[in-house]
Amino acid sequence: MRALLFLTAAVAFGQSGFDVLSLNRAVDPCGNFYKFACGGWQAANPIPGDVARWGTFDALQDRNRTLLQNVLESASAERAGRTAIEQKIGDFYAACMNDEVQNRRSMDAFQRDVNRIAVIDNKAALTELVVTMFKIGAAPFFNFGPEQDAKDSANMIAGMDQGGLGLPDRDYYLKTDAKSVETRTQYLGHLQRIFALLGQEPAVAQRNAAAAMAIETALAQGAMDRVERRDPEKVYHKLTVEQLKALAPNFDWTAFFAGLGAPQFASLNVAVPGFVEAFGKMLNDQPLDNLKSYLTWVLVNSNSPVLSAAIQKEHFDFFDKYLRGSKEMRPRWKVCVDLTDAQLPDALGQKFIERTLGAQGARRTQEMVAALERAMERDIAALDWMTAETKTRAIEKLHKITNKVGNQAKWMDYAQVRVARDDAYGNSQRASTTELARLLAKIGQRVDKTEWHMSQPTVNAYYDAGANDINFPAGILQPPFYNNSADDAVNFGAIGAVIGHELTHGFDDQGRQFDGDGNLRDWWTEADAKAFGERANCIVDQYSAYSPVAGLNLNGKLTLGENTADNGGVKIALMALQDTLGGKEPEKIDGFTAEQRFFLGWAQVWCQNITEENARVRVQTDSHSAAEFRVNGVVSNMPEFAKAFACRAEQPMVKGPACRVW
């Protein structure tokens, strides 16, 4: 497979475990460490046509995807003796791969849903239609589901949040710069072409496109921006159902909750009350025909992977080609692997675990987690800006963090999901309906702390503030993040820094607001909060000066949590490595000391190339900094790096004064 070749052709692990061919030795590591560590990789790995970003991170995800493809190809073969799981995932994949199914049967079923929208003749009938769309995975207007009560972390409550937009962020509808205006014009053209593909005359398609755009714009005007949403207190408003009704009295909330089959509840978290008010005003102001146009668009947009080839191509042309810079559509097998993983994650995840997770890797990773937690405790205890009282509480919280590494304790059961190998559209709808029912049943129940919120093949990890746990699925516990054959220095620099990153999230500008039990509660003294803010502002200013795209700088406030976690994670990972080495200085490997290998391990997990268009989208929407600045921003704050590579004070990779929180 081409994706697998990109990975194997580009990687030449030395004795240490980092990729020696990724280096660009013509670059001074003290001038630009990212280019030194990744310049060779970038030159050898142009972006494949079907993606808008290609990095070592993406290559590993593609390798996992290839493994999953093999699982699904085998499971999709109709043969005697297939297990129930193999039948589910195999037939789901087979239906997705069948172009005739998408172009004929799926479009016939889709048209029936479009007709349900078309026949509505009064706004009162909208509620039942919105219920139906939620059940089939095409939620319009807003988001609704279960969530952990931020101030009573043992219990699940109902939650409502802003939503309903087709563009990546509210600001795409509101900014007035030339590029934003151009994007809105292109988006409007995309909507018009979608309606034309549904058989509408040009004038009708143009009117419906404008109507859908107007409704999304009204929703965007009521939405909270990404930086504001970083404050957990600003998205916690526990209201009674009666108070919710007062915000938007022209929507039948009682019928909506009952229609979904949600358990009865008296209160819920309304994350952004102003958005609900904007939703209610929009319902009142917009004529019924405009609302029907918007709902039709949402139905198309939510189901595009299983609709006709023409709709799939139009979706690609705007969202992937124009917006992110991809040159060609993804191979169908990649789309279908990802769709199976998204809609039947535990069924496919079990097969992935069987083939990938080794006992040695799980054991060694757990040992690294323990070493990092010990290092972080020492780091907290040694802080010169935190009072003894808050240090005690911080260490208590650290001790309460639960570590979930490599595999989940229990798997979801898909026995009730009917999967047919000739009904891709129906399969997707039935999987969505079953998943929604599973989620809604949590309302009013105790929190299940064994549950994961990421599938096992995913190359990622996360910290959950409400559960106070770190989660590392098996998908990331592979090279270049973790390698059984690599020396400790490289593993601590790669997966160790990622583990440290997730641990540190418990103490970033968001995570620090939750206590050890996961409750949103202020456990800091006023002096400590002020000292934290001063140090965080240093990081905000540092990263706000970086420009990944001409004319656009990073948003240091949006990326603050991830930048804090990067800086803290690498710091405590190095401390853990030094503890593991026990004062010994290992010999050089591939010409590099242990400390140098550590920093190379950190840098090379972020090697990537990215289109300008995708970089532009990420600057505006991603809470993570661009790869080059994730690497250089961290090392420039670390005197340990300057010492390891003998950097002089005036060189770019030595920041003065350095920023440090943890």
C-alpha positions in Angstrom: 0.0 0.0 0.0 1.2 3.5 -0.8 0.6 4.8 2.7 2.6 2.1 4.3 5.4 2.7 1.8 5.6 6.3 2.8 6.2 5.2 6.4 8.8 2.5 5.6 10.6 4.3 2.9 11.1 7.4 5.1 12.3 5.7 8.3 15.8 4.5 9.0 16.0 3.9 12.7 19.6 4.0 14.0 20.7 2.0 17.0 19.0 4.5 19.3 15.5 4.3 17.8 15.3 7.8 16.2 15.3 8.3 12.5 18.9 9.3 11.4 17.7 10.0 7.8 15.2 12.6 9.1 18.1 14.9 10.1 19.3 17.8 8.1 22.8 18.2 9.4 23.3 21.4 7.4 21.1 23.2 9.9 22.5 24.3 13.2 20.3 22.7 15.9 20.7 25.9 18.0 19.4 27.9 15.0 16.3 25.8 14.2 16.1 22.5 16.0 12.9 21.4 14.2 14.6 21.9 10.8 17.7 20.0 12.1 15.6 17.1 13.4 13.1 17.0 10.6 14.6 18.7 7.6 15.6 15.4 6.0 12.2 13.9 6.6 10.5 16.9 5.1 12.6 16.7 1.9 11.9 13.0 1.5 8.2 13.0 2.3 6.1 15.3 0.1 2.5 15.5 1.0 0.5 12.7 -0.7 -2.3 14.0 -3.0 -5.2 12.7 -0.9 -4.2 14.6 2.3 -3.5 18.2 3.4 -0.9 17.3 6.0 1.6 14.5 6.1 3.8 13.8 9.2 5.2 10.9 11.2 2.0 11.2 13.2 -0.1 10.7 10.1 2.1 8.0 8.7 1.5 5.9 11.9 -2.3 6.5 11.6 -2.1 5.4 8.0 -0.2 2.3 9.0 -2.9 1.5 11.6 -5.5 2.2 8.9 -3.8 -0.3 6.6 -3.9 -2.9 9.3 -7.6 -2.2 9.8 -8.2 -2.5 6.1 -6.7 -6.0 6.2 -9.0 -6.9 9.1 -12.0 -5.5 7.3 -11.2 -7.1 3.9 -11.0 -10.5 5.6 -14.1 -9.9 7.7 -16.1 -8.7 4.6 -15.7 -12.0 2.8 -18.9 -13.9 3.0 -17.9 -17.3 4.5 -19.2 -19.7 7.0 -17.9 -19.3 10.6 -17.7 -15.5 10.7 -18.1 -14.3 14.3 -20.9 -11.8 15.1 -18.3 -9.0 15.3 -16.8 -10.0 11.9 -20.2 -9.9 10.3 -20.9 -6.4 11.7 -17.7 -4.8 10.7 -17.3 -6.8 7.5 -20.7 -6.1 6.1 -20.6 -2.4 7.2 -17.3 -2.1 5.3 -18.5 -4.0 2.3 -21.6 -1.8 1.9 -19.5 1.3 2.2 -17.1 0.0 -0.5 -19.9 -0.7 -2.9 -20.3 2.3 -5.3 -23.5 1.0 -6.7 -25.0 1.0 -3.2 -24.1 4.7 -2.7 -25.4 5.8 -6.1 -28.6 3.8 -6.1 -29.9 2.4 -2.8 -28.4 5.1 -0.5 -29.7 7.9 -2.7 -33.2 6.4 -2.8 -33.3 6.2 1.0 -31.7 9.6 1.3 -34.4 11.1 -1.0 -37.1 9.7 1.2 -35.6 11.6 4.1 -35.4 14.8 2.0 -39.0 14.3 1.1 -39.9 14.2 4.9 -38.4 17.7 5.2 -40.1 19.0 2.1 -43.6 18.0 3.2 -43.6 20.0 6.5 -46.1 22.8 6.3 -45.8 24.4 9.7 -43.1 25.3 12.2 -44.7 23.2 14.9 -43.8 20.1 12.9 -40.1 21.0 13.1 -39.6 19.4 16.5 -40.4 15.9 15.3 -38.2 16.3 12.3 -35.3 17.5 14.4 -35.7 14.5 16.7 -35.5 12.2 13.6 -32.4 13.9 12.4 -30.7 13.6 15.7 -31.5 9.9 15.8 -29.9 9.3 12.4 -26.7 11.3 13.2 -27.5 14.5 11.4 -28.0 16.9 14.3 -29.1 20.4 13.2 -29.0 23.7 15.1 -27.4 22.6 18.4 -25.8 19.7 20.2 -27.5 17.7 22.9 -26.4 14.7 24.9 -25.1 13.4 28.3 -22.2 15.0 30.0 -20.4 14.8 33.3 -21.6 17.4 35.8 -18.6 19.6 36.1 -19.5 20.5 39.7 -20.7 17.0 40.7 -18.3 14.8 38.9 -19.7 11.5 40.0 -22.9 12.0 38.1 -24.0 12.4 34.5 -26.5 15.1 33.5 -28.0 16.4 30.2 -26.1 19.0 28.3 -26.8 21.4 25.5 -24.3 23.3 23.5 -23.9 25.4 20.4 -23.6 23.7 17.0 -25.2 23.6 13.6 -22.4 25.1 11.5 -20.9 23.8 8.3 -17.8 25.9 8.2 -15.0 25.0 10.7 -15.6 27.9 13.2 -18.0 30.7 14.0 -15.4 33.3 12.9 -15.6 32.1 9.3 -19.0 33.7 9.2 -18.1 36.9 11.1 -14.7 38.1 10.0 -14.5 40.7 7.3 -11.0 40.2 6.0 -10.6 39.4 2.3 -9.8 35.7 2.8 -12.9 35.2 5.0 -15.1 37.0 2.5 -13.7 34.8 -0.3 -14.3 31.6 1.8 -17.9 32.5 2.4 -18.4 33.1 -1.3 -16.9 29.8 -2.1 -19.0 28.1 0.6 -22.2 29.6 -0.8 -21.2 28.3 -4.3 -20.7 24.9 -2.7 -24.1 24.9 -1.1 -25.7 26.0 -4.4 -24.0 23.1 -6.3 -25.2 20.6 -3.6 -28.8 21.7 -4.1 -28.3 21.5 -7.9 -27.1 17.9 -7.4 -30.4 17.2 -5.6 -32.2 18.1 -8.9 -33.1 21.7 -8.2 -33.2 24.4 -10.9 -30.4 27.0 -10.7 -32.6 29.8 -9.3 -34.1 27.4 -6.7 -30.7 26.1 -5.7 -29.4 29.6 -5.4 -32.2 30.6 -3.1 -31.9 27.5 -0.9 -28.1 28.0 -0.6 -28.6 31.6 0.5 -31.2 30.5 3.0 -29.0 27.8 4.6 -26.1 30.3 4.8 -28.3 32.9 6.5 -29.4 30.4 9.2 -25.8 29.3 9.9 -24.7 32.9 10.1 -27.4 33.6 12.6 -26.3 30.6 14.7 -22.7 31.8 14.5 -23.6 35.2 15.7 -24.9 33.6 18.9 -22.0 31.2 19.4 -19.1 31.7 21.9 -15.6 31.9 20.4 -12.9 29.3 21.1 -10.8 31.3 23.5 -13.8 32.1 25.7 -14.8 28.5 25.7 -11.4 27.6 27.3 -12.7 28.8 30.6 -14.8 25.9 32.1 -16.9 28.4 34.2 -18.0 30.1 31.0 -19.6 27.0 29.6 -21.3 25.8 32.8 -24.8 27.1 33.3 -27.0 24.6 35.1 -30.5 25.6 34.3 -33.9 24.0 34.9 -35.8 22.8 31.9 -38.3 25.7 32.5 -35.4 28.2 32.3 -34.2 26.6 29.0 -37.7 27.0 27.6 -37.7 30.6 28.5 -34.6 31.1 26.4 -36.2 29.7 23.2 -40.0 29.4 23.9 -40.8 28.8 20.3 -39.2 25.3 20.2 -41.0 22.4 21.8 -38.3 21.2 24.2 -40.6 18.8 26.1 -41.5 17.0 22.8 -37.8 17.1 21.7 -36.5 15.4 24.9 -39.4 12.9 24.9 -39.0 12.1 21.2 -35.3 11.3 21.6 -36.2 8.9 24.4 -34.1 10.8 27.0 -34.7 9.9 30.6 -36.6 12.6 32.5 -34.5 15.3 34.0 -35.3 18.6 35.8 -32.1 20.4 35.0 -29.3 20.4 32.4 -26.1 22.3 31.6 -26.8 24.9 28.9 -23.2 25.7 27.9 -24.0 28.9 26.0 -27.4 30.4 27.0 -26.9 33.2 24.5 -26.7 30.7 21.7 -30.0 29.2 22.7 -31.5 32.7 22.7 -30.1 33.2 19.2 -31.5 29.9 18.1 -34.9 30.9 19.3 -34.8 34.3 17.6 -33.6 32.7 14.4 -36.6 30.2 14.5 -38.9 33.1 14.9 -37.3 35.3 12.2 -36.7 32.7 9.4 -39.5 31.6 7.2 -40.3 27.9 7.1 -38.9 27.3 3.6 -35.5 28.7 4.7 -35.5 26.3 7.7 -36.3 23.4 5.4 -33.4 24.4 3.1 -31.0 24.4 6.0 -32.2 21.0 7.3 -31.8 19.5 3.8 -28.2 20.8 3.7 -27.5 19.4 7.2 -28.8 16.0 6.0 -26.5 16.0 3.0 -23.4 17.2 4.9 -23.8 14.6 7.6 -24.1 11.7 5.2 -21.9 12.7 2.3 -19.5 9.7 2.7 -22.4 7.3 1.8 -24.2 9.3 -0.8 -23.6 9.5 -4.6 -20.2 9.9 -6.1 -21.1 13.3 -7.4 -22.0 14.5 -3.9 -18.8 13.0 -2.5 -16.8 14.8 -5.2 -18.5 18.2 -4.5 -17.9 17.7 -0.7 -14.2 17.1 -1.5 -13.9 20.0 -3.8 -14.8 22.5 -1.1 -13.9 21.0 2.3 -10.7 19.2 1.2 -9.4 20.9 -1.9 -10.4 24.5 -1.5 -10.4 24.8 2.3 -7.4 22.5 3.1 -5.4 22.2 -0.1 -5.7 18.4 -0.8 -5.1 17.6 -4.5 -7.1 14.4 -4.9 -9.9 12.5 -3.2 -9.0 9.9 -0.7 -9.1 6.2 -1.8 -12.5 4.8 -1.0 -11.0 2.1 1.3 -9.6 4.8 3.6 -13.0 6.5 3.8 -14.7 3.2 4.6 -12.1 2.1 7.2 -12.5 5.5 9.0 -16.3 5.3 8.9 -16.3 1.8 10.4 -13.9 3.0 13.1 -16.1 6.0 13.8 -19.5 4.1 13.9 -18.5 0.7 15.2 -15.3 1.6 17.2 -15.3 -1.1 19.8 -16.0 -3.9 17.3 -13.1 -2.9 15.1 -11.0 -1.9 18.1 -11.1 -5.5 19.5 -9.6 -6.8 16.3 -6.9 -4.1 16.4 -5.9 -5.0 19.9 -5.5 -8.6 19.0 -2.9 -7.8 16.4 -0.9 -4.9 17.9 -0.8 -4.6 21.7 2.1 -6.6 23.2 2.6 -7.3 26.9 6.1 -5.9 26.8 5.0 -2.6 25.4 2.1 -2.2 27.9 4.4 -3.1 30.8 7.2 -0.7 29.8 4.8 2.1 29.1 3.2 1.7 32.5 6.6 1.9 34.1 7.3 5.1 32.2 4.0 6.6 33.4 5.0 5.8 37.0 8.4 7.4 36.5 6.9 10.5 35.0 4.4 10.8 37.9 7.3 10.6 40.4 9.1 13.3 38.4 6.1 15.6 38.3 5.7 15.2 42.1 9.2 16.4 42.6 8.7 19.2 40.1 5.7 20.5 42.0 7.4 20.2 45.3 10.3 22.2 44.1 8.4 25.1 42.5 9.5 28.5 43.8 6.2 30.3 43.0 3.6 28.0 44.5 2.6 28.1 48.2 2.9 25.0 50.4 -0.9 24.8 50.8 -1.5 24.6 47.0 1.5 22.3 46.5 -0.1 19.8 48.9 -3.4 20.0 47.0 -1.7 19.7 43.6 0.2 16.6 44.7 -3.0 15.1 46.1 -4.6 15.6 42.7 -1.6 14.1 40.9 -1.9 11.0 43.1 -5.5 10.6 42.2 -4.9 10.6 38.4 -6.0 7.3 36.9 -3.8 5.8 34.1 -5.6 4.0 31.3 -3.0 2.7 28.9 -3.3 0.4 25.9 -6.6 -1.3 26.2 -10.1 -0.8 27.7 -11.7 -2.8 30.4 -14.9 -3.5 28.6 -16.3 -3.2 25.1 -19.6 -1.9 23.7 -22.0 -4.4 22.4 -23.4 -3.9 18.9 -25.9 -6.8 18.9 -28.8 -4.4 18.3 -27.3 -2.7 15.3 -28.6 -4.3 12.1 -25.9 -4.2 9.4 -26.7 -5.1 5.8 -24.0 -5.4 3.1 -26.2 -3.6 0.6 -27.3 -0.6 2.7 -24.5 1.8 3.6 -26.9 4.7 4.3 -29.1 2.6 6.5 -26.2 1.1 8.3 -24.8 4.5 9.2 -28.3 5.6 10.4 -28.9 2.5 12.5 -25.5 2.7 14.1 -26.1 6.4 15.0 -29.5 5.6 16.4 -28.1 2.9 18.7 -25.3 5.1 19.8 -27.6 8.0 20.7 -29.8 5.7 22.7 -26.7 4.4 24.6 -25.5 7.9 25.3 -28.8 9.3 26.4 -29.3 6.4 28.8 -26.4 7.8 30.8 -28.4 10.9 31.9 -29.1 10.6 35.6 -26.6 7.8 36.1 -23.2 7.5 37.8 -20.2 8.2 35.7 -18.5 5.1 34.2 -14.8 5.8 34.8 -13.8 2.8 32.7 -15.1 4.2 29.5 -12.9 5.6 26.8 -13.7 8.5 24.5 -11.3 7.5 21.7 -11.1 4.3 19.7 -8.2 2.0 20.3 -6.6 2.4 16.8 -6.4 6.2 17.2 -3.0 7.8 17.2 -3.7 10.2 19.9 -4.1 10.5 23.7 -6.1 12.7 26.1 -6.5 13.9 29.6 -10.1 14.0 31.0 -10.4 16.8 33.6 -13.8 15.5 34.9 -12.5 11.9 35.4 -8.9 13.1 36.3 -7.4 10.4 34.1 -5.0 10.0 31.2 -5.8 7.8 28.3 -3.4 6.2 25.8 -5.0 3.9 23.3 -2.9 1.2 21.7 -2.8 3.1 18.4 -0.2 5.5 19.7 2.0 3.0 21.5 4.0 2.3 18.4 7.0 3.9 16.6 7.8 6.7 16.4 6.1 7.4 19.7 7.1 4.1 21.4 9.5 1.5 20.2 10.4 -1.6 22.2 13.8 -1.6 20.5 14.6 2.0 21.2 16.8 3.2 24.1 15.2 4.9 27.0 16.3 8.3 25.9 14.3 8.3 22.7 11.3 6.6 24.3 11.2 9.2 27.1 11.6 12.0 24.5 8.8 10.7 22.4 6.0 8.8 24.3 7.4 10.0 27.6 6.9 13.6 26.6 3.4 12.8 25.4 2.6 11.1 28.7 4.0 14.1 30.5 1.9 16.4 28.3 -1.3 14.7 29.3 -0.4 14.7 33.0 0.4 18.4 32.8 -3.1 19.0 31.3 -4.4 18.4 34.8 -2.6 21.6 35.8 -2.9 23.9 32.8 -5.2 26.9 32.6 -8.3 24.7 32.2 -7.3 21.5 34.1 -6.1 23.4 37.2 -9.7 24.5 37.8 -10.7 21.0 38.5 -9.8 19.2 41.8 -8.6 15.7 42.2 -12.1 14.3 42.1 -12.8 16.0 38.8 -15.0 18.8 40.2 -14.9 22.3 38.9 -13.7 24.0 42.1 -11.2 26.7 42.9 -8.6 25.0 45.1 -5.9 27.6 44.6 -4.9 30.5 46.8 -5.3 33.9 45.3 -1.5 34.4 45.3 -0.9 31.1 43.5 -3.5 31.8 40.9 -1.9 35.2 40.2 1.6 33.6 40.0 0.3 31.0 37.6 -1.3 33.7 35.4 1.9 35.6 35.1 3.8 32.6 33.9 1.0 31.5 31.6 1.0 35.0 30.0 4.7 34.5 29.2 3.8 31.5 27.1 0.8 33.3 25.5 3.2 36.1 24.4 5.9 33.7 23.2 3.6 31.6 21.0 1.6 34.6 19.7 4.8 35.8 18.0 5.1 32.7 15.9 3.7 32.8 12.3 3.1 29.5 10.6 1.4 31.2 7.6 2.2 34.5 6.0 0.1 37.2 7.6 -1.3 34.9 10.4 0.2 34.4 13.8 -0.7 31.7 16.3 -3.4 32.6 18.9 -1.4 32.3 22.1 -4.6 32.3 24.2 -6.3 29.6 22.2 -3.1 27.4 22.3 -2.2 28.1 25.9 -3.2 24.8 27.3 -1.4 22.7 24.7 1.7 24.9 24.9 1.8 24.7 28.7 1.4 20.9 28.4 4.2 20.6 25.8 6.6 22.6 27.9 5.7 20.9 31.1 5.6 17.4 29.6 9.0 17.6 28.0 10.5 19.0 31.3 9.2 16.2 33.5 10.0 13.5 30.8 13.6 14.6 30.9 13.5 14.5 34.7 12.1 11.0 34.6 14.8 9.9 32.1 17.5 11.3 34.4 16.0 9.4 37.3 16.0 6.2 35.2 19.6 6.7 34.2 20.5 7.0 37.9 23.3 9.5 37.3 25.0 7.4 34.7 26.1 8.9 31.4 25.4 6.3 28.7 27.7 6.2 25.7 26.8 8.1 22.5 24.6 6.3 20.0 24.6 7.3 16.4 26.8 10.1 17.5 24.4 11.7 20.0 24.4 11.8 23.8 21.4 10.5 25.8 20.1 14.1 26.3 20.5 14.9 22.6 18.7 11.7 21.7 15.9 12.6 24.1 15.3 15.9 22.4 15.5 14.2 19.0 12.9 11.8 20.1 10.6 14.7 21.0 11.1 16.6 17.8 10.7 13.7 15.4 7.2 12.8 16.4 6.2 16.1 15.0 8.0 16.0 11.6 5.5 17.0 8.9 4.7 18.8 5.8 1.4 20.8 5.5 -0.4 22.7 2.8 -0.7 26.4 3.2 -4.5 26.2 3.2 -4.6 23.6 5.9 -2.1 25.5 8.0 -4.4 28.6 7.7 -7.4 26.6 8.9 -5.5 25.2 11.8 -4.2 28.6 12.9 -7.8 29.7 13.3 -9.3 26.5 14.8 -6.6 24.2 16.4 -5.8 24.5 20.1 -2.3 23.0 19.2 0.5 25.1 17.8 2.0 24.3 14.4 4.5 21.5 14.6 7.7 23.6 14.1 6.7 25.8 17.0 5.6 23.0 19.3 9.2 21.8 19.0 11.2 25.0 18.9 9.0 26.8 21.5 9.7 24.1 24.0 13.4 23.6 23.5 14.1 27.3 23.5 12.7 27.5 27.1 14.9 24.7 28.3 18.5 25.4 29.5 18.9 21.6 29.5 18.6 21.7 25.7 21.1 24.6 25.4 23.5 22.6 27.5 23.0 19.4 25.5 23.7 21.0 22.1 26.2 23.7 23.4 24.0 26.6 22.3 25.1 30.2 22.9 22.8 32.7 24.7 22.2 34.8 21.6 21.1 31.9 19.4 17.4 31.5 18.3 16.9 28.2 20.3 17.8 30.0 23.6 15.0 32.2 24.7 15.6 34.9 27.3 13.9 35.2 29.6 12.6 31.6 29.3 9.0 30.8 30.0 8.2 28.1 32.5 5.0 27.1 34.4 5.8 23.5 35.5 
